[in-house]
């Protein structure tokens, strides 16, 4: 499924040439109804920031990701075309994109729908890239970025764990005075989440520390850091889009820590803005490398 629309002005809007590379949104999740709803929402919102750009959704339904399970999200048949894998999306993009016979510049830009690095899905993207018979560029992950910290802030406020406004030097937390920012697996994901945690702590004026799913020692260390900083009531902030992780693990962590958990980032408006930003950054790199 593709989009080539541009309806309203949004916060981050980029100008592109008519022969701009296809934006391939790589969704780290199964093509069930809930995941497709989220992906289509993000794609439509991204199209508002990238008028004229063809956007294609592709799925990375890895069966090896820990705890992953399909979640239909509703009864009844899906009135959608068959889901496209990343390899299929790249093949289509390279043969149908304007100027596809010009091999000097990338014809597709993959934007991973991931808040940070993920060892399993990053490897899947690399594998699909290796199979693509043409020029393809991979954009950066969505985080770390101030917009991601703002989205985490919003999710915490929606769960009544923080006020909606900026701190302005005051502790604004309702039910928590320390935040555990939890990324998915891998040390690089923790490193990126650490930068996001710093940005979030500055917004909330409460300590925040990063950790990752499946790393019990790392979680214990992060909790200890928060306790040492004076936090007595913790909140868990999932620094994930959603489909790449299993929410059951976050629920278990929340129970184990006696800490409430906010919702994943999902289709927060900042996510589409970040997809557009990462695509624009990739276009800038293409321009520099072509000169």
C-alpha positions as CSV (number, residue, x, y, z in Angstrom):
1,X,0.0,0.0,0.0
2,X,1.4,3.4,-1.0
3,X,0.6,7.0,-0.4
4,X,1.5,10.1,-2.5
5,X,-0.5,12.9,-0.8
6,X,0.1,16.2,0.8
7,X,-2.9,17.7,2.5
8,X,-2.1,19.9,5.5
9,X,1.0,21.7,6.8
10,X,2.6,20.0,9.8
11,X,5.4,21.0,12.1
12,X,8.1,19.3,10.0
13,X,7.6,19.7,6.3
14,X,10.2,18.9,3.7
15,X,10.4,19.8,0.1
16,X,11.5,17.2,-2.4
17,X,12.0,16.8,-6.1
18,X,9.4,15.0,-8.2
19,X,11.8,12.0,-8.6
20,X,12.5,11.7,-4.9
21,X,13.3,8.2,-3.6
22,X,10.4,6.1,-2.3
23,X,10.1,6.2,1.5
24,X,9.9,2.6,2.6
25,X,8.5,2.5,6.2
26,X,9.9,-0.7,7.7
27,X,7.5,-1.9,10.4
28,X,9.0,-4.2,13.0
29,X,5.9,-6.3,13.5
30,X,3.5,-8.8,12.1
31,X,1.0,-7.6,9.5
32,X,-2.0,-8.1,11.8
33,X,-4.9,-5.7,12.0
34,X,-3.6,-3.7,15.0
35,X,-0.1,-3.3,13.4
36,X,-1.5,-2.3,10.0
37,X,-3.7,0.3,11.6
38,X,-0.7,1.8,13.4
39,X,1.5,1.7,10.3
40,X,-1.2,3.2,8.0
41,X,-1.8,6.0,10.5
42,X,1.9,6.8,10.7
43,X,2.3,6.7,6.9
44,X,-0.7,9.0,6.3
45,X,0.6,11.5,8.9
46,X,4.1,11.3,7.4
47,X,2.7,12.0,3.9
48,X,1.4,15.4,5.2
49,X,5.0,16.3,6.0
50,X,6.4,14.9,2.7
51,X,4.0,16.1,0.0
52,X,4.7,14.3,-3.3
53,X,6.7,11.5,-1.8
54,X,5.6,7.9,-2.5
55,X,5.4,6.0,0.9
56,X,5.3,2.2,1.0
57,X,4.7,0.1,4.1
58,X,6.7,-3.0,4.5
59,X,6.7,-5.5,7.4
60,X,9.4,-7.4,9.3
61,X,7.5,-10.2,10.9
62,X,10.4,-11.9,12.6
63,X,9.4,-15.1,14.3
64,X,12.7,-15.1,16.4
65,X,12.0,-11.9,18.3
66,X,11.6,-12.7,22.0
67,X,8.0,-12.8,23.2
68,X,6.6,-11.7,19.8
69,X,3.0,-12.8,19.1
70,X,0.4,-11.8,16.6
71,X,-2.4,-9.7,17.9
72,X,-5.3,-9.5,15.5
73,X,-6.9,-6.6,17.4
74,X,-10.4,-7.3,16.2
75,X,-12.7,-9.8,14.5
76,X,-13.7,-10.0,10.9
77,X,-11.7,-10.1,7.6
78,X,-9.1,-7.5,6.8
79,X,-10.2,-5.4,3.8
80,X,-6.6,-4.6,2.8
81,X,-4.2,-5.8,0.1
82,X,-1.8,-8.5,1.1
83,X,1.0,-7.3,3.4
84,X,4.3,-6.5,1.7
85,X,7.6,-7.7,3.0
86,X,10.6,-5.4,3.0
87,X,12.3,-7.3,0.2
88,X,9.2,-7.1,-2.0
89,X,8.8,-3.4,-1.2
90,X,12.4,-2.7,-2.2
91,X,12.0,-4.7,-5.4
92,X,8.9,-2.7,-6.4
93,X,10.5,0.6,-5.5
94,X,13.6,0.0,-7.6
95,X,11.6,-1.0,-10.7
96,X,8.8,1.6,-10.5
97,X,10.4,4.7,-9.0
98,X,10.9,7.7,-11.4
99,X,14.4,7.5,-12.9
100,X,14.8,3.9,-11.8
101,X,17.2,3.3,-14.6
102,X,19.6,5.9,-13.1
103,X,21.8,3.8,-10.7
104,X,23.9,6.8,-9.5
105,X,21.5,7.7,-6.7
106,X,19.4,5.7,-4.2
107,X,15.9,5.0,-5.4
108,X,14.5,4.1,-2.0
109,X,15.1,5.2,1.6
110,X,14.3,2.7,4.3
111,X,13.1,4.4,7.5
112,X,12.9,1.8,10.4
113,X,9.8,2.3,12.5
114,X,11.9,1.7,15.6
115,X,12.7,4.1,18.5
116,X,16.2,2.8,18.6
117,X,18.5,0.0,17.5
118,X,17.2,-3.6,17.6
119,X,19.6,-6.5,16.9
120,X,17.0,-8.7,15.3
121,X,15.1,-6.2,13.1
122,X,18.2,-4.3,12.1
123,X,19.7,-7.6,10.9
124,X,16.5,-8.3,8.9
125,X,16.7,-4.8,7.3
126,X,20.4,-5.5,6.4
127,X,19.4,-8.9,4.9
128,X,16.7,-7.3,2.7
129,X,19.1,-4.6,1.7
130,X,21.6,-7.2,0.5
131,X,19.0,-8.8,-1.7
132,X,17.9,-5.5,-3.3
133,X,19.1,-5.2,-6.9
134,X,19.7,-1.4,-6.8
135,X,20.5,1.6,-4.8
136,X,18.9,1.8,-1.3
137,X,19.7,3.9,1.7
138,X,18.8,3.2,5.3
139,X,17.8,6.2,7.4
140,X,18.6,6.5,11.1
141,X,16.4,5.1,13.8
142,X,13.8,7.6,15.1
143,X,15.6,8.2,18.4
144,X,17.3,9.7,20.2
145,X,15.6,13.0,19.6
146,X,13.8,15.7,21.6
147,X,10.6,14.8,19.9
148,X,10.9,11.3,21.2
149,X,11.3,12.6,24.8
150,X,8.3,14.8,24.3
151,X,6.3,11.8,23.2
152,X,7.3,9.8,26.2
153,X,6.3,12.8,28.4
154,X,2.9,12.8,26.7
155,X,2.4,9.1,27.3
156,X,3.3,9.5,31.0
157,X,0.9,12.4,31.3
158,X,-1.9,10.3,29.7
159,X,-1.3,7.7,32.4
160,X,-1.5,10.4,35.1
161,X,2.2,9.9,35.9
162,X,3.3,13.5,34.9
163,X,1.7,16.8,34.2
164,X,1.2,17.7,30.6
165,X,3.2,21.0,30.7
166,X,7.0,21.5,31.0
167,X,8.5,21.5,34.4
168,X,9.8,25.1,34.6
169,X,12.1,24.1,37.4
170,X,9.5,22.4,39.5
171,X,8.8,18.7,40.1
172,X,5.7,18.1,38.0
173,X,5.2,14.4,38.6
174,X,1.9,13.3,39.9
175,X,2.4,9.7,40.9
176,X,6.1,9.2,40.2
177,X,9.3,11.0,41.0
178,X,11.6,8.8,39.0
179,X,11.2,7.3,35.5
180,X,12.7,4.1,34.1
181,X,13.0,4.6,30.3
182,X,12.9,1.0,28.9
183,X,14.1,0.3,25.4
184,X,14.0,-3.1,23.7
185,X,17.1,-5.3,23.6
186,X,20.7,-4.5,23.0
187,X,23.4,-2.2,24.5
188,X,23.1,0.3,21.7
189,X,19.4,0.6,22.4
190,X,20.2,1.3,26.0
191,X,22.8,3.9,25.0
192,X,20.3,5.7,22.8
193,X,17.6,5.5,25.4
194,X,20.0,7.1,27.8
195,X,20.1,10.2,25.7
196,X,16.4,10.2,25.5
197,X,16.2,9.7,29.3
198,X,18.4,12.8,29.8
199,X,16.0,14.9,27.6
200,X,13.0,13.5,29.4
201,X,14.5,14.2,32.9
202,X,15.1,17.8,31.8
203,X,11.4,18.1,30.8
204,X,10.0,16.5,34.0
205,X,12.6,17.8,36.5
206,X,12.8,14.2,38.0
207,X,15.5,11.6,37.5
208,X,15.2,9.2,34.6
209,X,17.4,6.2,33.8
210,X,17.6,3.8,30.8
211,X,17.3,0.1,30.8
212,X,16.4,-2.7,28.3
213,X,14.0,-5.6,28.3
214,X,15.5,-8.9,29.2
215,X,18.5,-7.3,31.0
216,X,17.6,-7.9,34.7
217,X,21.0,-6.7,35.9
218,X,20.7,-3.5,33.9
219,X,17.2,-2.9,35.2
220,X,18.4,-3.4,38.8
221,X,21.3,-1.0,38.2
222,X,19.0,1.7,36.7
223,X,16.5,1.3,39.6
224,X,19.3,1.7,42.1
225,X,20.5,4.9,40.3
226,X,17.0,6.3,40.6
227,X,16.7,5.4,44.2
228,X,20.0,7.0,44.9
229,X,18.8,10.2,43.2
230,X,15.9,10.3,45.6
231,X,13.1,8.6,43.6
232,X,10.6,6.7,45.8
233,X,7.8,6.2,43.3
234,X,8.9,4.9,39.9
235,X,7.2,4.9,36.6
236,X,8.0,2.7,33.6
237,X,8.2,4.5,30.2
238,X,8.4,2.1,27.2
239,X,10.7,3.7,24.7
240,X,9.3,1.5,21.9
241,X,6.8,2.0,19.1
242,X,5.0,-1.2,20.1
243,X,4.9,-3.9,17.5
244,X,8.6,-4.7,17.9
245,X,8.0,-5.6,21.6
246,X,5.6,-7.6,23.7
247,X,3.6,-5.5,26.1
248,X,3.4,-8.6,28.4
249,X,7.0,-8.0,29.3
250,X,6.4,-4.4,30.3
251,X,3.4,-5.6,32.3
252,X,5.6,-8.1,34.2
253,X,8.3,-5.5,34.8
254,X,5.7,-3.1,36.1
255,X,4.4,-5.6,38.6
256,X,7.9,-6.7,39.6
257,X,8.9,-3.1,40.4
258,X,5.5,-2.0,41.8
259,X,5.6,0.8,39.3
260,X,2.9,1.9,36.9
261,X,3.7,1.7,33.2
262,X,2.7,4.2,30.5
263,X,1.6,3.2,27.0
264,X,4.2,2.6,24.2
265,X,4.8,5.4,21.7
266,X,2.5,3.9,19.1
267,X,1.1,6.4,16.6
268,X,2.0,9.5,18.6
269,X,2.2,12.5,16.2
270,X,5.9,12.8,17.0
271,X,6.5,9.4,15.4
272,X,5.4,10.6,11.9
273,X,7.3,13.8,12.3
274,X,10.4,11.8,13.1
275,X,9.9,9.5,10.1
276,X,9.8,12.6,7.9
277,X,12.9,14.1,9.6
278,X,14.9,10.9,9.1
279,X,13.8,10.7,5.5
280,X,14.8,14.3,5.0
281,X,18.2,13.7,6.6
282,X,18.8,10.8,4.2
283,X,17.9,13.0,1.3
284,X,20.5,15.5,2.5
285,X,23.1,12.8,2.7
286,X,22.3,11.7,-0.8
287,X,22.7,15.3,-2.0
288,X,26.1,15.6,-0.4
289,X,27.3,12.2,-1.6
290,X,26.3,13.0,-5.2
291,X,28.4,16.1,-5.4
